[in-house]
């Protein structure tokens, strides 16, 4: 049996994942096209180790945000809550922006140690420095050390992507 990209995509839609926005602060103005920050929605993000505190994220090789992350070696991961599907859509490019508008326009941000923007209302966030990059064919597998982190209310629900749409977790005792 030969597995093509569409067959794999059709199967992997049944793997649920959280949704996050990965951002960076622009340090190379030549590549930035006038931007101060860059960011994109990702679903391939995970913890890697606690000692040292590391995460991994897979970033498309064709993305300007990826180029800027690799140039700056800085990134922040904002883990989205179930109330933030609009931010996922905005940073994934599903929302058409007005001419001259930036993905960060109107989005409240803050920064921590690295200066990479953190979505202020995110469920949780991790501020990182890139340590290693591995070739993953169409994506870079980026390993980054966490240098700061925080989270909101532990009872808030994360944004989940499953079967090509957003979902919300319901605690076992609350199901009808």
GROMACS elastic network, one bead per residue, 0.5 to 0.9 nm:
[ bonds ]
;  ai    aj funct       b0    kb
    3     6     6  0.81523   500
    3     7     6  0.60211   500
    3     8     6  0.65404   500
    4     7     6  0.53988   500
    4     8     6  0.63711   500
    4     9     6  0.87006   500
    5     8     6  0.51860   500
    5     9     6  0.60824   500
    5    10     6  0.85953   500
    6    10     6  0.60388   500
    6    11     6  0.86018   500
    7    10     6  0.50918   500
    7    11     6  0.63190   500
    7    12     6  0.86770   500
    8    11     6  0.51431   500
    8    12     6  0.60302   500
    8    13     6  0.86421   500
    9    12     6  0.51595   500
    9    13     6  0.62487   500
   10    13     6  0.56800   500
   10    14     6  0.79356   500
   10   163     6  0.86898   500
   11    14     6  0.60552   500
   11    15     6  0.79815   500
   12    15     6  0.53254   500
   12    16     6  0.84851   500
   12   163     6  0.82178   500
   13    16     6  0.73167   500
   13   161     6  0.85698   500
   13   162     6  0.60667   500
   13   164     6  0.60600   500
   14   162     6  0.60394   500
   14   163     6  0.53138   500
   14   164     6  0.84868   500
   15   161     6  0.84623   500
   15   162     6  0.63760   500
   15   163     6  0.76001   500
   16   160     6  0.66329   500
   16   161     6  0.56060   500
   16   163     6  0.75258   500
   17    43     6  0.61576   500
   17    44     6  0.77875   500
   17    45     6  0.87176   500
   17   159     6  0.85451   500
   17   160     6  0.56312   500
   17   161     6  0.54471   500
   17   162     6  0.68117   500
   18    42     6  0.88348   500
   18    43     6  0.61871   500
   18    44     6  0.85440   500
   18    45     6  0.82585   500
   18    79     6  0.75725   500
   18    80     6  0.77507   500
   18   158     6  0.67675   500
   18   159     6  0.58442   500
   18   161     6  0.61661   500
   18   162     6  0.89671   500
   19    41     6  0.71504   500
   19    42     6  0.62185   500
   19    43     6  0.50735   500
   19    44     6  0.83807   500
   19    45     6  0.83731   500
   19    78     6  0.87353   500
   19    79     6  0.62757   500
   19    80     6  0.58668   500
   19    81     6  0.83209   500
   19    85     6  0.87554   500
   19    88     6  0.72364   500
   19   158     6  0.78542   500
   19   159     6  0.58116   500
   19   160     6  0.60431   500
   19   161     6  0.66149   500
   20    40     6  0.84410   500
   20    41     6  0.57584   500
   20    42     6  0.54629   500
   20    43     6  0.63287   500
   20    44     6  0.87472   500
   20    45     6  0.77059   500
   20    77     6  0.63567   500
   20    78     6  0.53973   500
   20    80     6  0.54113   500
   20    81     6  0.89959   500
   20    88     6  0.73144   500
   20   122     6  0.88317   500
   20   159     6  0.84364   500
   21    39     6  0.65593   500
   21    40     6  0.54359   500
   21    42     6  0.59116   500
   21    43     6  0.85643   500
   21    76     6  0.81280   500
   21    77     6  0.57761   500
   21    78     6  0.51924   500
   21    79     6  0.66403   500
   21    80     6  0.73905   500
   21    87     6  0.81605   500
   21    88     6  0.69213   500
   21    91     6  0.69490   500
   21    92     6  0.85711   500
   21   118     6  0.87636   500
   21   119     6  0.81619   500
   22    38     6  0.84691   500
   22    39     6  0.54218   500
   22    40     6  0.55052   500
   22    41     6  0.62698   500
   22    42     6  0.67839   500
   22    57     6  0.86259   500
   22    65     6  0.87149   500
   22    75     6  0.65822   500
   22    76     6  0.56328   500
   22    78     6  0.64125   500
   22    79     6  0.87835   500
   22    91     6  0.89763   500
   22   117     6  0.89499   500
   22   118     6  0.86230   500
   23    37     6  0.71207   500
   23    38     6  0.55524   500
   23    40     6  0.65556   500
   23    41     6  0.88314   500
   23    65     6  0.75714   500
   23    69     6  0.77878   500
   23    74     6  0.84350   500
   23    75     6  0.54507   500
   23    76     6  0.52723   500
   23    77     6  0.65659   500
   23    78     6  0.80567   500
   23   116     6  0.62034   500
   23   117     6  0.61052   500
   23   118     6  0.73142   500
   23   119     6  0.89905   500
   24    27     6  0.89789   500
   24    36     6  0.88670   500
   24    37     6  0.57933   500
   24    38     6  0.54624   500
   24    39     6  0.63227   500
   24    65     6  0.75241   500
   24    66     6  0.89709   500
   24    68     6  0.70816   500
   24    69     6  0.57725   500
   24    72     6  0.75504   500
   24    73     6  0.85007   500
   24    74     6  0.59010   500
   24    76     6  0.63872   500
   24   114     6  0.88664   500
   24   115     6  0.78637   500
   24   117     6  0.63805   500
   24   118     6  0.89828   500
   25    35     6  0.89531   500
   25    36     6  0.62610   500
   25    38     6  0.66033   500
   25    39     6  0.89378   500
   25    68     6  0.79460   500
   25    69     6  0.78745   500
   25    72     6  0.72318   500
   25    74     6  0.70962   500
   25    75     6  0.74524   500
   25   114     6  0.81998   500
   25   115     6  0.61817   500
   25   117     6  0.66721   500
   26    29     6  0.67835   500
   26    31     6  0.85894   500
   26    32     6  0.64824   500
   26    35     6  0.70243   500
   26    36     6  0.53294   500
   26    37     6  0.54040   500
   26    38     6  0.70288   500
   26    68     6  0.63528   500
   26    69     6  0.79876   500
   26    71     6  0.83488   500
   26    72     6  0.66909   500
   26   116     6  0.83223   500
   27    32     6  0.82269   500
   27    36     6  0.82309   500
   27    68     6  0.77405   500
   27    71     6  0.73232   500
   27    72     6  0.56209   500
   28    31     6  0.59501   500
   28    32     6  0.64539   500
   28    68     6  0.75140   500
   28    71     6  0.70774   500
   28    72     6  0.74175   500
   29    33     6  0.69040   500
   29    34     6  0.67319   500
   29    35     6  0.77143   500
   29    36     6  0.83321   500
   30    33     6  0.67455   500
   30    34     6  0.82502   500
   31    34     6  0.84052   500
   31    64     6  0.80927   500
   31    67     6  0.80785   500
   31    68     6  0.72144   500
   32    35     6  0.52386   500
   32    36     6  0.74035   500
   32    37     6  0.82640   500
   32    38     6  0.82262   500
   32    64     6  0.80813   500
   32    65     6  0.88659   500
   32    68     6  0.72175   500
   35    38     6  0.70779   500
   35   102     6  0.78754   500
   37    65     6  0.87946   500
   37    68     6  0.89776   500
   37   102     6  0.89862   500
   37   103     6  0.89861   500
   37   104     6  0.76990   500
   37   116     6  0.74431   500
   37   117     6  0.70660   500
   38    64     6  0.80545   500
   38    65     6  0.54146   500
   38    66     6  0.88303   500
   38    68     6  0.74080   500
   38    69     6  0.83923   500
   38   102     6  0.88547   500
   38   103     6  0.79124   500
   38   104     6  0.81164   500
   38   116     6  0.88656   500
   38   117     6  0.85534   500
   39    65     6  0.57605   500
   39    66     6  0.85695   500
   39    91     6  0.64453   500
   39    92     6  0.87458   500
   39   103     6  0.77247   500
   39   104     6  0.83545   500
   39   117     6  0.86377   500
   40    63     6  0.86902   500
   40    65     6  0.67745   500
   40    66     6  0.87041   500
   40    88     6  0.81926   500
   40    90     6  0.85096   500
   40    92     6  0.55950   500
   40    93     6  0.80502   500
   40   103     6  0.89728   500
   41    87     6  0.83695   500
   41    88     6  0.56748   500
   41    89     6  0.77377   500
   41    90     6  0.82725   500
   41    91     6  0.51909   500
   41    93     6  0.85174   500
   42    45     6  0.68780   500
   42    57     6  0.78961   500
   42    58     6  0.77860   500
   42    59     6  0.76826   500
   42    88     6  0.84463   500
   42    91     6  0.89755   500
   42    92     6  0.78607   500
   43    46     6  0.89130   500
   43    57     6  0.84076   500
   43    58     6  0.84603   500
   43   161     6  0.78854   500
   44    56     6  0.82004   500
   44    57     6  0.57076   500
   44    58     6  0.55741   500
   44    59     6  0.81257   500
   45    55     6  0.73690   500
   45    56     6  0.57349   500
   45    58     6  0.66370   500
   45    77     6  0.87385   500
   46    55     6  0.57465   500
   46    56     6  0.54907   500
   46    57     6  0.65499   500
   47    50     6  0.78935   500
   47    53     6  0.83372   500
   47    54     6  0.63521   500
   47    56     6  0.62305   500
   47    57     6  0.88251   500
   48    53     6  0.77252   500
   48    54     6  0.53010   500
   48    56     6  0.60410   500
   48   143     6  0.80159   500
   49    52     6  0.61260   500
   49    53     6  0.55336   500
   49    54     6  0.51235   500
   49    55     6  0.68678   500
   50    54     6  0.63852   500
   50    55     6  0.88004   500
   51    54     6  0.75794   500
   52   145     6  0.72702   500
   52   146     6  0.84450   500
   53   144     6  0.85139   500
   53   145     6  0.57331   500
   53   146     6  0.55120   500
   53   147     6  0.80511   500
   54   128     6  0.83834   500
   54   143     6  0.67518   500
   54   144     6  0.55079   500
   54   146     6  0.56407   500
   55   126     6  0.88686   500
   55   128     6  0.84654   500
   55   142     6  0.82732   500
   55   143     6  0.58267   500
   55   144     6  0.55119   500
   55   145     6  0.65317   500
   55   146     6  0.71062   500
   56   141     6  0.67870   500
   56   142     6  0.54602   500
   56   144     6  0.62590   500
   56   145     6  0.89030   500
   57   140     6  0.82200   500
   57   141     6  0.59821   500
   57   142     6  0.52975   500
   57   143     6  0.66987   500
   57   144     6  0.82464   500
   58   136     6  0.81385   500
   58   139     6  0.59734   500
   58   140     6  0.55673   500
   58   142     6  0.59846   500
   58   143     6  0.88136   500
   59    62     6  0.86568   500
   59    63     6  0.77141   500
   59    65     6  0.86231   500
   59    66     6  0.60317   500
   59   138     6  0.85712   500
   59   139     6  0.51843   500
   59   140     6  0.52387   500
   59   141     6  0.66135   500
   59   142     6  0.72852   500
   60    63     6  0.56621   500
   60    65     6  0.88871   500
   60    66     6  0.66513   500
   60   138     6  0.62099   500
   60   140     6  0.64074   500
   61    64     6  0.83998   500
   61    66     6  0.65561   500
   61    67     6  0.76760   500
   61   137     6  0.85504   500
   61   138     6  0.58742   500
   61   139     6  0.50344   500
   61   140     6  0.62481   500
   62    65     6  0.88371   500
   62    66     6  0.75421   500
   62    67     6  0.82023   500
   62   138     6  0.80686   500
   62   139     6  0.82475   500
   63    66     6  0.51734   500
   63    67     6  0.65995   500
   63    68     6  0.88545   500
   64    67     6  0.50360   500
   64    68     6  0.62720   500
   64    69     6  0.86607   500
   65    68     6  0.50949   500
   65    69     6  0.61479   500
   65    70     6  0.86210   500
   66    69     6  0.50656   500
   66    70     6  0.61618   500
   66    71     6  0.85475   500
   66   140     6  0.83558   500
   67    70     6  0.52065   500
   67    71     6  0.61855   500
   67    72     6  0.87170   500
   68    72     6  0.60650   500
   68    73     6  0.81611   500
   68    74     6  0.88457   500
   69    72     6  0.52406   500
   69    73     6  0.54697   500
   69    74     6  0.59120   500
   69    75     6  0.63385   500
   69   130     6  0.82700   500
   70    73     6  0.51623   500
   70    74     6  0.77440   500
   70   130     6  0.78746   500
   70   133     6  0.84917   500
   70   142     6  0.88590   500
   71    74     6  0.82962   500
   72    75     6  0.82024   500
   72   129     6  0.89128   500
   72   130     6  0.86441   500
   73   128     6  0.85967   500
   73   129     6  0.58189   500
   73   131     6  0.76947   500
   73   144     6  0.86610   500
   74   114     6  0.64627   500
   74   115     6  0.81324   500
   74   116     6  0.66124   500
   74   127     6  0.80786   500
   74   128     6  0.59874   500
   74   130     6  0.58445   500
   74   144     6  0.83800   500
   75   114     6  0.76313   500
   75   115     6  0.85959   500
   75   116     6  0.56817   500
   75   117     6  0.81860   500
   75   126     6  0.85305   500
   75   127     6  0.62749   500
   75   128     6  0.52945   500
   75   129     6  0.63230   500
   75   130     6  0.72288   500
   75   144     6  0.80988   500
   76   111     6  0.88130   500
   76   112     6  0.89993   500
   76   114     6  0.82245   500
   76   115     6  0.87130   500
   76   116     6  0.56639   500
   76   117     6  0.66139   500
   76   118     6  0.62378   500
   76   125     6  0.70144   500
   76   126     6  0.55882   500
   76   128     6  0.57249   500
   76   129     6  0.85162   500
   76   146     6  0.88818   500
   77   117     6  0.89195   500
   77   118     6  0.71588   500
   77   119     6  0.87248   500
   77   124     6  0.83127   500
   77   125     6  0.54165   500
   77   126     6  0.51794   500
   77   127     6  0.64982   500
   77   128     6  0.80073   500
   78   117     6  0.89022   500
   78   118     6  0.59613   500
   78   119     6  0.59550   500
   78   120     6  0.85090   500
   78   121     6  0.88568   500
   78   122     6  0.56400   500
   78   123     6  0.73854   500
   78   124     6  0.60346   500
   78   126     6  0.67474   500
   78   127     6  0.87046   500
   79   119     6  0.87006   500
   79   122     6  0.57294   500
   79   123     6  0.55952   500
   79   124     6  0.51446   500
   79   125     6  0.58030   500
   79   126     6  0.84174   500
   79   151     6  0.89827   500
   79   158     6  0.75902   500
   79   159     6  0.81601   500
   80    83     6  0.78077   500
   80    84     6  0.58756   500
   80    85     6  0.77477   500
   80    87     6  0.80710   500
   80    88     6  0.77202   500
   80   119     6  0.87137   500
   80   121     6  0.82491   500
   80   122     6  0.51325   500
   80   123     6  0.54450   500
   80   124     6  0.72993   500
   80   125     6  0.88537   500
   80   157     6  0.89398   500
   80   158     6  0.60275   500
   80   159     6  0.56318   500
   80   160     6  0.87434   500
   81    84     6  0.54559   500
   81    85     6  0.78829   500
   81   121     6  0.84118   500
   81   122     6  0.63040   500
   81   123     6  0.51321   500
   81   124     6  0.84126   500
   81   156     6  0.69936   500
   81   157     6  0.57210   500
   81   160     6  0.85029   500
   81   168     6  0.88558   500
   82    85     6  0.66716   500
   82   123     6  0.88052   500
   82   156     6  0.79796   500
   82   157     6  0.55280   500
   82   160     6  0.72753   500
   82   166     6  0.83157   500
   82   167     6  0.75194   500
   82   168     6  0.58623   500
   82   169     6  0.83373   500
   83    86     6  0.79741   500
   83   157     6  0.83107   500
   83   158     6  0.82211   500
   83   159     6  0.72655   500
   84    87     6  0.53431   500
   84    88     6  0.66871   500
   84    89     6  0.88946   500
   84   121     6  0.86234   500
   84   122     6  0.79773   500
   84   158     6  0.88841   500
   84   159     6  0.70675   500
   85    88     6  0.50058   500
   85    89     6  0.62302   500
   85    90     6  0.85544   500
   85   159     6  0.69695   500
   85   166     6  0.72575   500
   86    89     6  0.51046   500
   86    90     6  0.60715   500
   86    91     6  0.86881   500
   86    95     6  0.84733   500
   87    91     6  0.60773   500
   87    92     6  0.83125   500
   87   107     6  0.85369   500
   88    91     6  0.53976   500
   88    92     6  0.59613   500
   88    93     6  0.86475   500
   88    94     6  0.85083   500
   89    92     6  0.51277   500
   89    93     6  0.62874   500
   89    94     6  0.50200   500
   89    95     6  0.58863   500
   90    93     6  0.55348   500
   90    94     6  0.60070   500
   90    96     6  0.78718   500
   90    97     6  0.83474   500
   90   103     6  0.65930   500
   91    94     6  0.76073   500
   91    95     6  0.79451   500
   91   103     6  0.63689   500
   91   104     6  0.86305   500
   92    95     6  0.77480   500
   93    96     6  0.68380   500
   93    97     6  0.84467   500
   93   103     6  0.86667   500
   97   100     6  0.79261   500
   97   101     6  0.58401   500
   97   102     6  0.73143   500
   97   103     6  0.74363   500
   98   101     6  0.52825   500
   98   102     6  0.84280   500
   99   102     6  0.88026   500
  101   104     6  0.83315   500
  101   105     6  0.66284   500
  102   105     6  0.53396   500
  102   106     6  0.89985   500
  103   106     6  0.83498   500
  103   107     6  0.79427   500
  104   107     6  0.52162   500
  104   108     6  0.79095   500
  104   109     6  0.81615   500
  105   108     6  0.84333   500
  107   119     6  0.72236   500
  107   120     6  0.81401   500
  108   118     6  0.85376   500
  108   119     6  0.62033   500
  108   120     6  0.54709   500
  108   121     6  0.74298   500
  109   117     6  0.58923   500
  109   118     6  0.53221   500
  109   121     6  0.80431   500
  110   115     6  0.85422   500
  110   116     6  0.84746   500
  110   117     6  0.57519   500
  110   118     6  0.52078   500
  110   119     6  0.65779   500
  110   120     6  0.56865   500
  111   114     6  0.73649   500
  111   115     6  0.51979   500
  111   116     6  0.59707   500
  111   117     6  0.50784   500
  111   118     6  0.56060   500
  111   119     6  0.86697   500
  111   120     6  0.86964   500
  111   127     6  0.84014   500
  112   115     6  0.59672   500
  112   116     6  0.74122   500
  112   117     6  0.79726   500
  112   118     6  0.77941   500
  112   127     6  0.67470   500
  112   147     6  0.89023   500
  112   148     6  0.68351   500
  112   149     6  0.83839   500
  113   116     6  0.80100   500
  113   127     6  0.68718   500
  113   128     6  0.83177   500
  113   147     6  0.69444   500
  113   148     6  0.65510   500
  114   117     6  0.86876   500
  114   127     6  0.67118   500
  114   128     6  0.70285   500
  114   129     6  0.74270   500
  114   147     6  0.80895   500
  114   148     6  0.87403   500
  115   118     6  0.87467   500
  115   127     6  0.85575   500
  116   127     6  0.72612   500
  116   128     6  0.85127   500
  117   120     6  0.86766   500
  117   127     6  0.87860   500
  118   121     6  0.86483   500
  118   122     6  0.77675   500
  118   125     6  0.69159   500
  118   126     6  0.83696   500
  118   127     6  0.79418   500
  119   122     6  0.54423   500
  119   125     6  0.81291   500
  120   123     6  0.88367   500
  121   124     6  0.84538   500
  121   152     6  0.83356   500
  122   125     6  0.67988   500
  122   151     6  0.78608   500
  122   152     6  0.75875   500
  123   150     6  0.88523   500
  123   151     6  0.58182   500
  123   152     6  0.53029   500
  123   153     6  0.74536   500
  123   154     6  0.84803   500
  123   156     6  0.72057   500
  123   157     6  0.80800   500
  123   158     6  0.69896   500
  124   149     6  0.75749   500
  124   150     6  0.57578   500
  124   152     6  0.59895   500
  124   153     6  0.89684   500
  125   148     6  0.83643   500
  125   149     6  0.55480   500
  125   150     6  0.56777   500
  125   151     6  0.62797   500
  126   146     6  0.61820   500
  126   147     6  0.75862   500
  126   148     6  0.59340   500
  126   150     6  0.68907   500
  126   151     6  0.88927   500
  127   145     6  0.83447   500
  127   146     6  0.57094   500
  127   147     6  0.57420   500
  127   148     6  0.50716   500
  127   149     6  0.60358   500
  128   144     6  0.56979   500
  128   145     6  0.52686   500
  128   147     6  0.53712   500
  128   148     6  0.71033   500
  128   149     6  0.88470   500
  129   143     6  0.86514   500
  129   144     6  0.52828   500
  129   145     6  0.53528   500
  129   146     6  0.67229   500
  129   147     6  0.71103   500
  130   133     6  0.77554   500
  130   142     6  0.68997   500
  130   143     6  0.59613   500
  130   145     6  0.63232   500
  130   146     6  0.89290   500
  131   142     6  0.78298   500
  131   143     6  0.58141   500
  131   144     6  0.51197   500
  131   145     6  0.65017   500
  132   141     6  0.82795   500
  132   142     6  0.60723   500
  132   143     6  0.51058   500
  132   144     6  0.68419   500
  133   140     6  0.63932   500
  133   141     6  0.56430   500
  133   143     6  0.61524   500
  133   144     6  0.87460   500
  134   139     6  0.87967   500
  134   140     6  0.57862   500
  134   142     6  0.64946   500
  134   143     6  0.82219   500
  135   138     6  0.81190   500
  135   139     6  0.67961   500
  135   140     6  0.51384   500
  135   141     6  0.62601   500
  135   142     6  0.88948   500
  136   140     6  0.52810   500
  136   141     6  0.59746   500
  137   140     6  0.74155   500
  146   149     6  0.72071   500
  151   154     6  0.75747   500
  152   155     6  0.86059   500
  152   156     6  0.76426   500
  153   156     6  0.55902   500
  154   157     6  0.82863   500
  157   160     6  0.89394   500
  157   168     6  0.66415   500
  157   169     6  0.62072   500
  157   170     6  0.80045   500
  158   167     6  0.88424   500
  158   168     6  0.67479   500
  158   169     6  0.70801   500
  159   166     6  0.67375   500
  159   167     6  0.64586   500
  159   168     6  0.59759   500
  159   169     6  0.79900   500
  160   165     6  0.82922   500
  160   166     6  0.55289   500
  160   167     6  0.50117   500
  160   168     6  0.59442   500
  160   169     6  0.74411   500
  161   164     6  0.65979   500
  161   165     6  0.56011   500
  161   167     6  0.60574   500
  161   168     6  0.86868   500
  162   165     6  0.56060   500
  162   166     6  0.62932   500
  162   167     6  0.67892   500
  163   166     6  0.82432   500
  170   173     6  0.82632   500
  170   174     6  0.64212   500
  170   175     6  0.65526   500
  171   174     6  0.54382   500
  171   175     6  0.69073   500
  172   175     6  0.58519   500
  173   176     6  0.86104   500
